Amino acid sequence: MQAERHSQHDLLVTGASGRVGRLLAAAWTRSGAPVALQRRGAEALTEGLRELCWAPLEGAAPLCDWVQTDGVPRAMLVLAGATPGTGRDLSLNRPLAEACLSAASAAGIGRVLVASSSAVYGGGRAQPWRESDPAQPATPYGRAKVAMEEACAVWRARGLEVACLRIGNVAGADALLLNAGKSPLHIDRFADGSGPLRSYIGPDSMARVLLALARLPGPLPPTLNLAAPEPVLMAELATAAGLDWRWQPAPPAAVARFTLDCRALAALVPISDAESTAAAIAAQWQECRTAP
């Protein structure tokens, strides 16, 4: 049964216990954002945000009960899923998304933001990837995210507003900063003397963007790249983060450029050029990783 009372929460986040979710929760807690978090276990994720204990694969009833008391949030963010680093079955991404979409529909949540990945595009290239480019994933993770996006299209055809967010590197959940404790780190150096260039976003910026997308009037695009406007050199980010790193010759399979065209996102939610700098991204990571 759909709840009619509007919630004090603009966003309900599933999968909030993952790496990205914890970074975002730290940012939202510091800002006092009207966000609620879903968790599966009994232990609370934060001290400052409302939480819902619910396992999406077990059905929508706990969510429907929750919105009867807390009201219907403006949107649901689906971070729930399997990534290569978790060791979980990557094929879970589709059924987890489907379970969340079905529950959102049952609970009367009209907008769902689903975390996809830039991995759907495949390998690197000189030009930034645009949402209109065909998906051609080169990894099992990328293929799992394409299958998940296909499930989202089914629910979109049923009338649910679903936006698949093709996310770049989130500072603190990426391969570089996750290895911050290792010394020294090695970064590939290509024949022209350059290092890898990637699309990044800091957790504070991402938290603000997601909240803005939840609040925007009118329908969102079915797919949307999500990163800061300008890509960043990984060597500059490592330096800004204070990491001990060294160059290493890039192996033949190394990717020099993998970037996203984020003009569609910028047209909806302004992101300053300053948020693209290595210094700003590193500072956001430091703030969120040290948050209680």
C-alpha positions in Angstrom: 0.0 0.0 0.0 1.3 3.4 -0.9 2.0 5.9 1.9 0.6 9.4 1.3 2.5 11.4 3.9 5.6 13.2 2.6 8.8 12.3 4.4 11.2 14.5 6.2 13.8 12.6 4.2 14.7 13.6 0.7 16.7 10.4 0.0 16.7 6.8 1.2 20.0 5.1 0.5 20.2 1.3 0.1 23.6 -0.3 0.3 24.8 2.4 2.7 27.2 0.0 4.4 29.5 -0.3 1.4 32.7 1.8 0.7 30.9 4.5 -1.2 27.9 4.5 1.1 30.1 5.1 4.2 31.9 8.0 2.6 28.6 9.6 1.6 27.1 9.0 5.0 30.0 10.8 6.6 29.4 13.8 4.3 25.7 13.8 4.9 26.1 13.5 8.7 28.4 16.5 8.8 26.0 18.6 6.8 22.9 17.4 8.6 21.3 16.4 5.3 17.7 14.9 5.3 18.9 11.4 4.3 18.0 8.0 5.7 20.1 4.9 5.4 19.2 1.3 4.8 21.2 -1.4 6.6 20.8 -5.2 6.9 22.4 -5.8 10.3 21.5 -4.7 13.7 24.5 -2.4 14.2 23.9 1.3 13.3 26.0 2.8 10.5 26.0 6.3 11.9 24.8 8.3 14.9 23.4 11.2 13.0 21.1 9.8 10.3 17.8 7.9 10.5 18.2 4.2 9.6 16.0 1.4 8.3 16.9 -2.3 8.9 15.8 -4.0 5.7 17.0 -6.7 3.4 15.7 -5.8 -0.1 15.9 -9.4 -1.5 13.5 -10.5 1.3 10.6 -8.4 0.1 9.2 -4.9 0.3 7.2 -5.2 3.5 9.7 -3.5 5.9 10.1 -0.6 3.5 6.3 -0.2 3.2 6.0 -0.3 6.9 8.7 2.3 7.3 7.1 4.8 5.0 3.9 4.5 6.9 5.6 6.0 9.9 8.4 8.1 8.3 6.6 9.1 5.1 7.7 8.7 1.5 11.1 10.1 0.6 11.6 12.1 -2.5 13.9 9.4 -4.0 15.7 6.2 -3.3 19.4 5.8 -4.1 20.4 2.2 -4.9 24.0 1.6 -3.9 23.3 -2.0 -3.1 25.3 -4.3 -5.3 28.4 -6.4 -5.7 31.8 -5.0 -6.8 35.0 -6.9 -7.7 36.6 -6.0 -4.4 33.8 -7.5 -2.3 34.2 -11.1 -3.5 30.4 -11.3 -4.0 28.8 -12.8 -7.0 28.6 -9.9 -9.6 25.4 -11.3 -11.1 23.7 -10.2 -7.9 23.7 -6.6 -9.2 20.6 -7.2 -11.3 18.3 -8.9 -8.8 19.3 -6.5 -6.0 18.4 -3.5 -8.3 15.2 -5.2 -9.3 14.3 -5.9 -5.6 14.9 -2.2 -4.7 12.9 -1.0 -7.7 10.0 -3.2 -6.9 10.0 -2.1 -3.3 10.2 1.6 -4.3 7.2 1.1 -6.5 5.3 -0.7 -3.8 6.1 2.0 -1.2 5.2 4.9 -3.5 8.7 6.2 -4.1 8.5 7.7 -7.6 12.2 8.4 -8.3 15.0 5.9 -8.1 18.7 6.7 -8.6 20.6 3.5 -9.4 24.4 3.4 -9.1 25.8 2.0 -12.3 29.4 2.4 -13.4 31.7 3.9 -16.0 32.8 0.3 -16.5 29.8 -0.1 -18.9 31.7 1.8 -21.5 34.6 -0.6 -21.8 38.2 0.5 -22.1 39.9 3.8 -22.2 40.1 6.2 -25.2 41.2 9.7 -26.0 37.7 11.2 -25.9 35.5 11.3 -22.9 32.7 8.8 -22.8 29.2 10.2 -23.3 25.9 8.8 -22.2 24.9 8.3 -25.9 27.9 6.1 -26.5 27.0 2.4 -26.8 27.8 0.2 -23.8 30.6 -2.2 -24.6 31.8 -3.5 -21.3 35.2 -5.3 -21.2 35.0 -6.8 -17.7 32.5 -9.1 -15.8 31.7 -6.1 -13.6 30.9 -3.9 -16.5 28.7 -6.6 -18.0 26.9 -7.1 -14.7 26.1 -3.4 -14.6 24.8 -3.4 -18.2 22.5 -6.3 -17.2 21.4 -4.2 -14.2 20.7 -1.2 -16.5 18.5 -3.4 -18.7 16.4 -4.3 -15.6 16.1 -0.6 -14.9 14.7 0.0 -18.4 12.0 -2.6 -17.7 10.8 -0.7 -14.6 11.1 2.6 -16.5 8.7 1.3 -19.1 6.3 0.5 -16.3 6.2 4.2 -15.3 8.8 4.3 -12.5 11.4 7.1 -12.9 14.8 5.4 -12.9 18.1 7.2 -13.6 21.2 5.0 -14.0 24.2 6.9 -12.7 27.4 5.9 -14.5 29.8 6.8 -11.8 33.5 7.5 -12.2 36.1 7.1 -9.5 34.8 8.1 -6.0 37.7 9.3 -3.9 38.3 6.9 -1.1 36.5 4.0 -2.8 39.0 3.9 -5.7 42.0 1.7 -6.4 44.5 4.5 -5.6 43.3 5.8 -2.3 42.2 2.4 -1.0 45.8 1.5 -1.1 46.9 4.6 0.8 48.4 2.6 3.6 50.8 0.9 1.3 54.3 2.4 0.8 55.3 3.2 -1.7 52.5 3.1 -4.2 53.4 2.7 -7.9 51.7 4.7 -10.6 52.0 3.8 -14.3 54.1 6.1 -16.5 53.5 6.0 -20.2 56.0 6.5 -23.1 55.2 10.2 -23.4 56.0 10.8 -19.7 52.4 11.1 -18.6 50.4 9.1 -16.0 46.8 7.9 -15.9 44.0 10.5 -16.3 40.7 9.6 -14.7 37.3 11.1 -13.9 36.9 11.5 -10.1 34.6 13.0 -7.6 35.0 13.7 -4.0 32.5 12.3 -1.5 31.3 15.7 -0.4 30.6 16.7 -4.0 28.9 13.4 -4.7 26.7 13.7 -1.6 25.6 17.2 -2.6 24.9 16.1 -6.3 22.9 13.1 -5.2 20.7 15.1 -2.9 20.2 17.7 -5.6 19.2 15.0 -8.1 16.6 13.7 -5.6 15.1 17.1 -5.3 15.1 18.2 -8.9 11.6 18.7 -10.5 10.8 17.0 -13.7 12.1 13.7 -15.1 15.8 12.9 -15.0 17.6 11.4 -18.0 17.6 7.5 -18.0 21.4 7.5 -17.9 23.7 10.1 -16.5 27.5 10.2 -16.1 28.6 11.3 -12.6 32.0 12.8 -11.8 33.5 16.2 -11.4 33.7 18.3 -14.6 37.4 17.9 -15.3 39.4 14.7 -15.0 42.4 14.5 -12.7 45.9 13.0 -13.0 46.3 10.1 -10.6 49.9 11.3 -9.8 48.6 14.7 -8.8 45.9 13.2 -6.6 48.4 10.9 -4.9 50.6 13.9 -4.2 47.7 16.0 -2.9 46.7 13.1 -0.6 50.2 12.9 0.8 50.8 9.4 -0.4 54.3 8.0 -0.8 54.4 6.9 -4.5 56.8 6.1 -7.3 56.6 5.8 -11.1 56.7 2.5 -12.8 56.8 1.8 -16.5 53.2 1.3 -17.8 52.5 -2.3 -18.9 51.1 -2.8 -22.4 47.5 -3.2 -21.2 47.6 -0.1 -19.0 44.9 2.5 -19.8 46.2 6.1 -20.1 42.9 7.9 -20.3 39.5 6.9 -19.1 37.3 9.9 -18.7 33.6 10.9 -18.7 31.8 13.7 -20.4 29.7 15.2 -17.5 28.1 18.1 -19.3 24.6 16.6 -18.9 25.1 16.4 -15.1 26.4 19.9 -14.9 23.4 21.2 -16.8 21.2 19.8 -13.9 23.5 20.3 -10.9 26.3 22.9 -11.1 29.6 21.6 -10.0 32.5 24.1 -9.7 35.8 23.6 -11.5 37.4 23.8 -8.1 35.8 20.5 -7.2 37.8 18.9 -10.0 41.2 19.7 -8.5 43.3 17.1 -6.9 43.6 19.2 -3.8 39.9 19.5 -3.3 39.2 15.8 -4.0 41.9 14.7 -1.6 40.7 17.1 1.1 37.1 15.7 0.8 38.5 12.2 1.1 40.4 13.1 4.2 37.4 14.7 5.8 35.1 11.7 5.1 37.6 9.0 6.0 38.3 10.5 9.4 34.7 11.2 10.2 33.3 9.3 13.3 
